[in-house]
Amino acid sequence: ASTVLLGLTGVVVLATPAAADPLRVHAQSRGVYIGDAVDNNEITDAQYRPLIGTEFSSLTPGNAMKWDATEPNPGQFNYSRGDAIVDLAESNNQSVRGHTLVWHNQTPGWVQNLDATALRSALQNHITNVVNHYEGQLYAWDVVNEPLNEDGTMRNSFWYQKLGASYIADAFRAARAADPNVKLYINDYNTDGMGAKSDGMYRLVQSLLDQGVPID
């Protein structure tokens, strides 16, 4: 069977996938991609690794690009874990969504113990280095992760305690300066339905956009 679409330049015939075809083929036929969150122990698993390549069209590193993995000590960057996932994605013609640059978890103690001035500098330096390293290799970054409480107010993280909400704008501006083309996202859970948290996310993003902050 096939699907016929009438386009401006003529007729395009899209083959309907067979039931046994990989998930990424079914997704592509519907104009979407299907992603997999992966960690380094999974991409080396003999049984699972082949499925990563055949079934998915996009990969998101579960932990390999977080702060504790990429800059465990001040100014000492390690990209080996993230690079391994990017290399696998490239070999399978998959896109990669970077996760994540700024989060209240999995951030080393040396970062959390900085005063406000040093913390803002560390944030900008970290983002500049990490985003520069992966420039041109990723389609998107989760720049700031989980900034909200369930009631839609700002999470009282160490970022917010020391820098206020301005840390979010700083993070996005640093990411855009480091890579002018990658998509920049703000990420949180329990925001895909109507409610206090999704309302809070709407207000937050609208406020940032009003300030000219580059959020895609």
Protein Blocks (a to p, Z undefined) as FASTA:
>chain_A
ZZddddfkbccddddddfkbcfklmmmmnopacdddddfklmmpmklmmmmmmmpcbdcd
fklmgmklmmmbghiacfklmmmmmmmmmmnopacddddfbdcehpafklmmpcfklmmm
mmmmmmmmmmmmmgokacbdcfbgckbcfkopacfbfklmmnommlmmmmmmmmmmmomk
bccddddehilbgcfklmmmmmmmmmmmmnopacZZ
